[in-house]
Amino acid sequence: MLKKAYPPGQKRKRRPIPLSEYGKESREKQKLKSWYNLKERQFKNYVKKVLAMKGKVEDASEFLVNLLETRLDNVVFRLGLANSRAQAKQLVSHAFVLINGKSIDTPSYQVKKGDIISLKSQKMKKANFQNLKNMLKKYKTPGWLELNVEKLEGKVIGEPTLEESAPPVEIPAIFEFYSR
């Protein structure tokens, strides 16, 4: 018996139809949206904000990535306090996070340079955080964040860059999609 690399039956001669320009732009948008775990309306508002500032900002791609990277849920993820962006969003919305000593439960909160992000001490008794200090000793934070492992707090010391975050998309295609 001869085993072939394709299933039995009559073969169809079909070539995959290449994506249109609109399809490519839409796919890039969906990739970045899911990368940062955002809903369509939130993402659209960020892009519209960047497009409105396009004349005032020298690099629109850099500005969009800056907006997305400085969201509180993303900063918690980048500090290593959560394993994923979805978990970071849940930690923030369940009021586990303090910014400059104040409880913030809005994942879209934009952190600024000099802000100190920490976890509530009474929430640190939870099972999720028992071996967090050991895991963070090996973790390397981005250059724009500083992490104090002993106190479990991070500080924003700069601005995120496009090269450092390196999203897996072509950002100009996203602007093309929304400029229709």
C-alpha positions, 0 to 999 in steps of 0.5 A: 500500500502506498501512503501519500502526503494528501488525502484520497479523492479528486484533487482540486487545483486551487491557489490561495487567493492573495490578501487585498491591501485592505485585508493586510491592513486589517490583519495588522490591526487585529494583531496589534489589538490582540497583542495589547488585549484591547477591544475595537473601540479602545484601539480605534480611539488610540489610533484616532488620537495619534492621527489627530496629533500627526502634525504635532508628533514627529513619529506617529508609530512611536507615539502610538506604541508609547500610548499602548505601552504606558497603559497600567495593565501593560506596565504591570505585565512589563514589570513581571508582576503578571504572567500575561497581559490578561492577568495584568488587566485582571490584577489592575481591575481587581484593585491589586495595584497602587500608583504612588500609594493610591489604588487604581483599578482602571487598566487604561490608566496612563502612567507617567515618568516618575510614577511608582507602581506597587502591589497592595500588601494585604493582597500579597498573601494570596497564593499567586504571589508566594514565589513571585520574588524568586521569579522576579530575580531572573526577570529583566525589565525594559530600559524605561522601567526600574524594578525593586524586587524586595519591595515588589515595586516598579518605577517609570524612569523613561519613555518606551521606544518602538525598538524596545517594545518591538510589536510584531506588526507594520504600524503604518498599515494600521494608520492606512486602515483607519485613515479610510 
